Amino acid sequence: MDTLHLVLNAVTVIFIAATMFAAGLRATVPALRGVFADVPLLLPALTANMVVIPLLGWGIGALFGLSSASFIALVLIASSPGGPFGAKLAAVQQGDVVAGAAMQVLLASLGSLTFAPTASAVLIAADIGTKVSLDVGALVRTVALLQLVPFAIGLLLRRYAEPTAQSWHPTAAAVSNITFLVVLAGMLLGNWRDVAELFGSLALLAGFLLAVFAFAVGTLLAAGPMTRRTTMGGVASVRNAGPALAAIGLAFADQPAVLGALAAILLSGLAAALPIATLLSRRRSAPETPGTEVLRNDTSVR
């Protein structure tokens, strides 16, 4: 089991670094600058992802009376914005892919700094009956190192060596996807007893509802045309597993119960977000009746 944990931790580090490196290779300074300058887009997204959704995680966990392990996993996920699958959901739903990718990268980068204090504050305030001690400084340093440095390297390559960045991106994205699957499988297999105990519990429902409510909050708080608003909803619904995994390794010594709950909540969240994006895509692909396009354009102008 110790060997499995060592391997899982190593693959987790590769997953986090590769994910942000691939994001940097794909990002552009003008796109990120555009998100920063678009205050009506930026402020609601930050409010939704870094304030409202962590509070939703706390509220859902308290309402369902989750066990300590499941509550911790739910709060860690809720406090970690900028999941890489959020940009993919923008493509799935035929949304605003450019804005979605830029916002996902921005949230993941800022989340490197806000994740630890947010999760720590919620867990302490929730008083779940189990002593929780997060070394916020160490966690911020670790997550920021694993996320911001690879992202900065990828961004610099994209800016000053674009052909190299474009040729490296498919490989980096493949490494990110494969290592995520390996980490997820490792959590499920290595902690299968804890995962099995969650079936029939409210933890899976809690993860499902968190993703649904996060999608709704991200959409409702966003501004602009509906394609952009639902894109922000998709980005909000998919959380970043990397910081949560780092926190479990540093603060909870890779406790099987917390790892198992995290894996189950991640899967239930994807099970909620992906069908919503698929349904939106089908609606946008449906044949339009005469006058629909004119009406939509008139509405967007208003």
C-alpha positions, -999 to 999 in steps of 0.1 A, spaced: 0 0 0 29 24 8 43 17 -27 9 24 -43 7 57 -24 42 67 -35 34 59 -71 1 77 -69 17 108 -54 43 109 -81 17 105 -108 -4 132 -91 25 157 -93 29 149 -130 -8 154 -135 -9 188 -118 22 200 -136 13 187 -170 -22 201 -168 -10 236 -161 18 233 -186 -7 223 -213 -29 253 -202 0 276 -206 9 263 -240 -27 269 -251 -32 303 -235 -23 337 -250 -14 369 -232 -41 389 -252 -68 364 -242 -58 365 -205 -56 403 -207 -90 404 -222 -105 384 -193 -88 407 -168 -101 438 -186 -137 425 -189 -149 434 -154 -185 424 -160 -172 389 -169 -144 387 -143 -160 399 -111 -190 376 -112 -168 346 -121 -145 352 -92 -174 357 -69 -191 325 -80 -160 303 -80 -141 316 -50 -170 326 -26 -204 312 -35 -194 277 -45 -172 270 -14 -201 281 7 -224 258 -13 -200 229 -6 -202 238 31 -240 241 31 -246 209 12 -222 189 34 -239 203 65 -274 198 52 -267 161 44 -248 155 76 -219 139 57 -192 120 74 -159 138 82 -141 123 53 -168 131 28 -173 166 41 -136 173 39 -134 160 3 -165 181 -7 -151 213 8 -117 207 -8 -133 203 -42 -157 232 -38 -127 255 -28 -106 246 -58 -117 264 -90 -104 261 -126 -107 224 -134 -92 217 -169 -123 199 -180 -142 232 -178 -126 244 -210 -136 211 -227 -172 216 -215 -172 249 -234 -165 230 -266 -190 202 -258 -218 227 -253 -208 248 -283 -202 278 -261 -177 306 -259 -145 284 -261 -120 313 -260 -136 329 -230 -140 296 -213 -104 285 -218 -91 319 -206 -113 319 -175 -104 283 -166 -67 291 -168 -71 323 -148 -92 306 -121 -67 277 -118 -38 302 -114 -56 324 -88 -69 293 -71 -33 282 -64 -32 311 -40 -68 311 -27 -75 274 -23 -56 268 10 -70 298 30 -105 292 16 -106 255 24 -90 260 58 -115 288 68 -145 266 58 -133 235 76 -125 254 108 -158 273 107 -178 241 100 -165 224 132 -170 189 118 -160 172 151 -126 162 137 -95 183 143 -85 197 109 -51 215 107 -41 228 73 -7 243 70 -19 271 48 16 285 40 30 251 30 0 243 10 0 276 -9 37 272 -17 32 236 -29 1 242 -50 15 275 -64 48 258 -73 31 229 -90 6 250 -109 20 285 -115 55 276 -125 45 250 -153 18 274 -165 43 303 -167 68 282 -186 40 271 -211 28 307 -215 63 320 -222 68 293 -248 35 302 -264 45 339 -265 81 335 -277 82 301 -294 47 296 -307 55 268 -332 72 248 -304 42 255 -281 18 243 -307 37 211 -314 42 203 -277 5 210 -266 -10 177 -279 16 157 -259 12 177 -228 -26 175 -230 -24 137 -235 -1 134 -204 -25 154 -184 -55 133 -195 -37 100 -190 -23 108 -156 -57 121 -144 -72 87 -154 -44 69 -136 -48 90 -105 -86 85 -105 -82 48 -110 -56 46 -83 -79 64 -58 -108 41 -67 -88 9 -66 -65 17 -37 -94 28 -16 -122 6 -30 -136 -3 4 -141 33 13 -156 40 -21 -179 10 -19 -192 23 15 -203 55 -2 -228 38 -24 -262 44 -8 -248 73 12 -255 110 5 -219 118 -6 -224 109 -42 -256 130 -43 -238 159 -26 -211 159 -53 -238 157 -80 -258 186 -65 -227 207 -60 -219 205 -97 -255 212 -107 -257 242 -84 -223 255 -94 -234 253 -131 -265 273 -122 -246 299 -101 -219 304 -128 -245 309 -154 -268 332 -134 -240 355 -122 -223 358 -157 -231 386 -181 -233 386 -219 -250 363 -244 -263 330 -232 -235 310 -249 -210 329 -227 -231 326 -196 -235 289 -198 -198 286 -206 -190 303 -173 -215 279 -157 -196 249 -171 -163 263 -160 -177 268 -125 -192 233 -123 -159 214 -129 -134 219 -100 -97 215 -100 -86 181 -85 -49 190 -83 -49 213 -52 -74 190 -34 -51 160 -40 -21 180 -28 -40 190 3 -49 154 11 -13 144 7 1 172 29 -26 176 55 -44 143 57 -16 119 50 -34 103 21 -62 90 43 -80 63 23 -115 75 34 -108 111 22 -92 99 -11 -121 75 -18 -146 103 -11 -127 127 -33 -127 102 -62 -165 95 -58 -174 132 -56 -153 140 -87 -170 113 -107 -205 123 -96 -197 160 -104 -187 150 -140 -218 129 -142 -238 160 -135 -219 186 -157 -214 165 -189 -251 158 -196 -260 195 -190 -233 205 -216 -245 178 -240 -281 190 -237 -271 226 -244 -252 214 -275 -282 195 -288 -304 226 -284 -279 247 -302 -276 222 -330 -313 219 -335 -327 233 -368 -340 268 -363 -375 279 -373 -378 309 -395 -372 341 -376 -354 324 -347 -319 337 -358 -333 372 -362 -349 371 -328 -317 358 -312 -296 385 -328 -321 412 -316 -319 398 -281 -281 397 -280 -280 434 -292 -302 444 -263 
